[in-house]
Amino acid sequence: MIFLGVPAKRSAASSGGYIPKGVLTSRVLPAVKGSPMYGWDRYNDRLNQYSSAVKGSV
């Protein structure tokens, strides 16, 4: 199994790892869409509306 954590805000990933919404929806999500295990950073997501921008791709 591989677990991927994707920060919902650039500043939440000070050491790197932030993926812009467009890259997440076009490249990352298609690769992991079939996984039964995924989640998100709910705090920063609520502040930045990250999942609202990508939910159509999930």
CORMO-V757708 format. One record per helix or strand of 3 or more residues. SS is the DSSP state (a for helix, b for strand). FROM is the first residue (numbers start at 1). TO is the last residue. Records with the same first field share a line. If there is no record, write none. Layout:
SS: FROM-TO + FROM-TO
This chain:
a: 10-12 + 21-32 + 42-48 + 50-57
